[in-house]
Amino acid sequence: MHSVVSVINKEDPDAPRISEHFTFDENDLFTYYETFCYPNVPEGTAYTYGSRFRGGYDQFLEIVDLLRKNKTLETLLCKHLDTGRHGVESPSVCDFRFSR
């Protein structure tokens, strides 16, 4: 089992800060956004985070809308459980936490 946690604070998605120790640059990051964060699935790929969270019902847009409308909300969690339908041998859980 693998567990990865990423915390991003006060990030500007249009002008990301790329640390020197990263093995990618800004162009690589924007290519990743376009490939994996939107609902379309590239040929030869079983799924992307975008297709899971944004395909059909866009959970990300709903969460952003809820945070904008309700100023008392501090954090919302978007969760996905893959039970193997995409060729994954064991169930995987993916969480995205949105906070002010």
Backbone bond lengths (Angstrom), bond angles and torsions (degrees), N, CA, C in turn:
res aa  C-N    CA-C-N  psi(-1)  N-CA   C-N-CA  omega(-1)  CA-C   N-CA-C  phi
1 M - - - 1.441 - - 1.524 108.27 -
2 H 1.316 115.47 138.68 1.455 121.93 177.80 1.519 108.76 -115.32
3 S 1.312 115.51 145.98 1.449 120.41 177.30 1.522 108.15 -135.37
4 V 1.316 116.09 125.22 1.454 121.45 179.61 1.517 108.37 -127.68
5 V 1.312 116.61 131.61 1.455 121.83 177.25 1.522 107.95 -125.81
6 S 1.312 116.95 129.50 1.460 122.09 176.38 1.512 108.31 -123.45
7 V 1.315 116.63 133.56 1.454 121.63 177.80 1.518 107.39 -120.45
8 I 1.325 116.22 123.53 1.463 121.98 -179.92 1.515 107.45 -120.93
9 N 1.317 115.89 121.76 1.457 121.14 -179.10 1.517 110.33 -118.24
10 K 1.324 115.91 134.08 1.471 122.90 173.77 1.523 112.59 50.03
11 E 1.298 116.73 43.64 1.463 121.88 -179.75 1.519 110.01 -89.37
12 D 1.303 116.65 141.41 1.452 122.54 173.92 1.521 107.14 -100.90
13 P 1.338 119.01 108.03 1.469 120.66 -175.56 1.521 113.64 -63.24
14 D 1.329 117.85 -19.81 1.460 120.29 179.13 1.525 112.55 -88.60
15 A 1.321 117.12 -14.15 1.466 121.66 178.96 1.528 108.75 -142.40
16 P 1.327 117.02 69.86 1.474 120.33 -175.27 1.527 112.19 -67.23
17 R 1.331 114.83 150.14 1.463 121.16 174.08 1.519 107.90 -90.89
18 I 1.295 117.64 119.07 1.462 122.36 -179.34 1.530 107.67 -106.49
19 S 1.319 117.39 111.42 1.456 121.52 179.81 1.523 111.05 -68.46
20 E 1.315 115.90 153.41 1.463 121.53 -177.67 1.521 112.93 -61.07
21 H 1.327 117.87 -31.76 1.469 120.58 -176.17 1.537 113.75 -79.41
22 F 1.332 117.86 -9.00 1.461 120.38 177.40 1.530 110.03 -69.68
23 T 1.313 115.76 149.24 1.471 120.71 179.61 1.524 111.26 -98.66
24 F 1.316 116.93 21.94 1.465 121.82 178.59 1.519 109.04 -138.94
25 D 1.332 115.27 161.32 1.459 120.12 178.36 1.530 109.40 -115.35
26 E 1.324 116.79 -176.61 1.464 121.45 -177.20 1.526 111.55 -61.15
27 N 1.322 117.62 -40.10 1.464 121.25 178.58 1.529 110.89 -61.26
28 D 1.327 117.20 -43.11 1.471 121.06 177.15 1.526 111.02 -60.70
29 L 1.325 116.03 -40.12 1.457 120.55 -179.08 1.526 111.66 -65.05
30 F 1.328 116.94 -44.34 1.466 119.82 179.14 1.527 111.47 -67.34
31 T 1.320 117.58 -34.34 1.469 120.94 175.05 1.526 109.95 -63.96
32 Y 1.321 116.48 -41.02 1.466 121.06 177.00 1.528 110.28 -61.49
33 Y 1.345 117.05 -47.44 1.473 120.27 177.51 1.523 110.61 -52.24
34 E 1.332 115.79 -51.26 1.467 120.64 -175.95 1.517 112.15 -64.27
35 T 1.316 117.25 -33.08 1.458 120.97 -176.57 1.520 113.21 -83.89
36 F 1.327 117.74 -40.93 1.458 119.85 -169.67 1.520 116.40 -113.25
37 C 1.322 118.60 -9.40 1.462 120.03 -175.41 1.525 114.09 -106.27
38 Y 1.302 117.28 2.15 1.461 121.51 179.32 1.522 109.23 -116.61
39 P 1.325 118.35 160.96 1.469 120.64 -170.85 1.526 116.39 -67.57
40 N 1.329 118.43 -18.53 1.461 118.43 -179.17 1.540 109.86 -72.88
41 V 1.331 115.80 145.40 1.462 122.07 -178.86 1.529 108.68 -110.95
42 P 1.343 117.17 119.90 1.463 119.68 -179.91 1.528 111.85 -62.49
43 E 1.323 116.59 149.72 1.462 121.73 178.51 1.524 109.06 -57.68
44 G 1.322 115.48 135.87 1.453 121.20 179.61 1.520 113.90 85.85
45 T 1.323 116.69 2.96 1.459 122.06 179.63 1.524 108.65 -114.49
46 A 1.324 117.14 133.62 1.468 120.64 -178.22 1.529 111.92 -72.01
47 Y 1.321 117.03 -38.84 1.460 121.71 -178.18 1.518 108.75 -165.85
48 T 1.321 116.78 168.56 1.461 123.02 171.62 1.526 107.15 -135.58
49 Y 1.328 116.90 166.45 1.470 118.86 174.30 1.522 109.82 -58.37
50 G 1.313 116.20 -38.70 1.452 120.27 179.74 1.516 112.63 -62.08
51 S 1.341 117.24 -42.36 1.465 119.15 179.99 1.520 111.39 -67.30
52 R 1.325 117.14 -30.82 1.461 120.34 178.63 1.525 112.02 -74.34
53 F 1.322 116.43 -43.73 1.460 120.44 -173.84 1.522 114.17 -95.79
54 R 1.339 117.47 -19.23 1.462 119.55 -174.13 1.523 113.42 -121.66
55 G 1.317 118.72 -7.80 1.455 121.66 178.98 1.521 110.38 -74.12
56 G 1.316 117.32 129.48 1.468 120.04 -177.34 1.512 110.06 75.53
57 Y 1.306 117.43 -98.02 1.467 123.14 178.59 1.525 108.07 -91.00
58 D 1.316 117.86 117.10 1.459 122.92 -175.50 1.531 110.30 -85.50
59 Q 1.342 115.23 95.85 1.459 120.55 -178.34 1.525 112.12 -64.26
60 F 1.332 118.01 -34.99 1.458 120.78 -179.31 1.526 111.20 -63.55
61 L 1.331 117.04 -48.30 1.467 119.61 179.66 1.523 111.24 -62.67
62 E 1.323 117.32 -37.40 1.461 121.34 178.46 1.525 110.81 -63.15
63 I 1.319 117.74 -42.10 1.460 121.45 179.97 1.521 110.69 -66.72
64 V 1.314 117.70 -45.26 1.460 121.01 178.16 1.524 110.11 -60.29
65 D 1.325 117.17 -42.57 1.463 121.89 178.90 1.536 110.62 -62.70
66 L 1.328 117.36 -43.83 1.470 120.70 178.92 1.527 111.53 -62.51
67 L 1.336 117.32 -41.50 1.463 120.54 179.00 1.530 111.29 -65.42
68 R 1.327 116.88 -37.05 1.473 120.12 178.98 1.526 111.65 -68.46
69 K 1.333 116.43 -41.21 1.461 120.96 -175.59 1.524 113.37 -77.38
70 N 1.319 117.32 -34.65 1.460 120.87 -174.53 1.533 109.12 -114.74
71 K 1.320 116.31 98.53 1.467 121.99 -175.76 1.522 112.78 -70.37
72 T 1.342 118.27 -11.85 1.465 119.82 179.44 1.526 112.07 -85.15
73 L 1.330 117.49 -14.91 1.467 120.09 177.26 1.523 109.35 -73.08
74 E 1.315 116.39 133.19 1.464 121.08 178.60 1.526 111.58 -101.80
75 T 1.336 116.55 -40.65 1.465 121.14 -174.02 1.520 109.88 -145.54
76 L 1.322 115.73 141.05 1.464 121.96 172.48 1.525 107.73 -130.34
77 L 1.318 115.92 147.99 1.456 121.56 -177.70 1.520 109.86 -119.74
78 C 1.305 116.02 133.08 1.456 123.26 176.09 1.524 106.27 -111.20
79 K 1.319 118.75 124.01 1.462 121.99 -173.87 1.525 110.11 -125.97
80 H 1.328 115.49 142.44 1.456 121.31 176.66 1.520 108.91 -135.04
81 L 1.315 117.00 133.20 1.454 122.68 175.73 1.519 108.11 -117.82
82 D 1.320 116.38 120.29 1.464 121.35 176.86 1.517 107.06 -100.75
83 T 1.320 116.35 115.84 1.461 121.20 -176.81 1.516 112.98 -94.28
84 G 1.322 117.09 17.01 1.452 120.44 175.36 1.509 114.83 108.11
85 R 1.307 118.71 3.95 1.465 119.90 -176.10 1.521 113.08 -71.93
86 H 1.331 118.66 -14.86 1.464 121.51 179.77 1.526 111.17 -102.87
87 G 1.315 117.49 23.85 1.450 120.04 -179.93 1.522 113.20 83.43
88 V 1.320 117.14 8.18 1.454 120.79 177.19 1.523 107.74 -79.84
89 E 1.328 116.78 128.77 1.456 119.79 -174.92 1.523 113.30 -71.51
90 S 1.319 117.91 -34.18 1.451 119.91 179.33 1.526 108.76 -124.42
91 P 1.332 116.40 151.56 1.463 118.80 -179.26 1.522 111.62 -58.29
92 S 1.316 116.29 142.42 1.458 120.58 175.75 1.520 108.88 -127.77
93 V 1.313 115.29 144.10 1.456 121.67 179.31 1.521 107.85 -116.76
94 C 1.302 116.18 135.64 1.452 121.14 179.18 1.527 108.15 -129.95
95 D 1.320 116.22 126.15 1.466 121.61 179.82 1.512 110.15 -118.25
96 F 1.325 115.35 142.49 1.456 121.84 169.76 1.512 106.33 -126.45
97 R 1.313 116.60 123.77 1.458 121.81 -179.19 1.518 108.86 -109.55
98 F 1.307 116.36 126.77 1.457 123.04 179.26 1.517 108.61 -109.23
99 S 1.321 117.19 124.04 1.463 121.55 179.87 1.519 109.94 -131.36
100 R 1.306 115.39 155.96 1.472 120.14 175.37 1.492 110.47 -73.45
